[in-house]
Each structure stands twice: as C-alpha cells, then as structure tokens.
Amino acid sequence: MPRPNWFFAFPLDGAFVATLPEPPKAIRRYHPDDMHMTLAFLGGCGEEAALRALSVLDVSLGASPLPVLDVSLGEVVPLGRSKSGYTTLSALLG
C-alpha cells in the first residue's frame, strides 16, 4: 500500500460544486465536503513529521495570526503525476 500524502488545508464551503457543469467521464468530481484550500503539501513525510510541522505552524499562527483574505478562483491547472497523466485538477487563487 502506498504511503499517504499529508497536507495542511483550510476547509471551504463546497456548495459551489453542485453548480459546476458535468466533468468528462475520465474526471472524478470531489464531494463538496472534500473541498479545501491547500496551504502546504507535505507529501509522504509520515505522521510524525506532519505533526511536528503542524506544531510549528500552530506556534507561528498563534504569534502572528493571518488576516481574513478576500479571494476568488482563478485558472484551473492539472496536478500530480501518474502513468496515465495528472491525478487532480486544482483551481488557483485569483
């Protein structure tokens, strides 16, 4: 079994997924509850390293909280690699 990938992300309201046109058959649409904005992709670092990184992030955000950001979705780009091409589509921030 492959090692799981770890990442930090902010949850998003995925209600917009229901308003999107049907994707091609080769594309699997994510469930609205799985929508998120990735802050950092850690890859297959393992749980212990991911928890250490999260601890550092928590301390940093506690010392200097981030302001609310007004964002919109921008260009959609393919991410990830597999034998058959990319593994996911991602909307960049506009």
N, C-alpha and C positions, 0 to 999 in steps of 0.2 A: 504494500500500500504506500503511495507517495506521501511525503511529509506535507502537512497542511501549511498553507501560506498564512502569515499573520499580517495584520494591518491595523492602523488606527483610523477611525472614521467618525464623522458626525452623522447621526440619523437624519433623514429627510422625510417630509410628508410625501409619500409616493402616490397620492391620489391622481397625479397627472398621468400616470401610466395608463389608466383607463381611457384617456383621451387620445393616445397615440394611435396612428394607423397600424394595421396588422403588419408584422415584420415578415420577411421572406421565410419560407419553411425551414431553411437551414439556421435561422436565428431563433434562439430561445429567449422569450421575454422574461425578465425577472419579475417576481411577485412585488407588488407595491410596498410590502413590509421590508423588502430587502434593499430598498433604495437608500443610498448613503453617499456622502462626500468623503472620499479618501483623503486623509491628512498625510499619512505616511504608509508606504507599502514596505513591510519588513521582510517579505519572502518567507522561506522555510527556516527561519532562525531558531525555532523551538520555543516552547512555552516559557522556559526560564529566562531566556534573553528578552522575549517580548514583555514579560512582566517587569524586568529591570528597566527597559526602555519606557514603559508606561509610568513607572515610578519617577523617572527623570522628568517626563512630560508633566506629570501632576505637580511636581515641585515648581517647575518653570511657570506653568499657568497660574499656580497659586500666588507666585511672587509678582506676576505681571499678566493679569487677565486680558484676554483679547476683547476688543470692542465688537459690537454687532456689525456684521458685514452685509451690505446690500449687493446681492449677486444675481446674475442671470446665466442661463445655459448658453454655451457657445457651440463651436464646431464639435461634431461627433467624430471620434477617431478610434481605430482598432487598437487593442492592447493584447499583450500576451502572445505566446508563440506555441504552436503545436504542429504536428506533421501536416495537418490539413489547413493551416493558416493561423489566423488570430483566434483568440479564445473569448473575447468580450468586446463590446463597444462601450466607449465612455464619452460622455458629454463634458467638454472642458468648460471652465468658468469663463463667462463673457465679461 
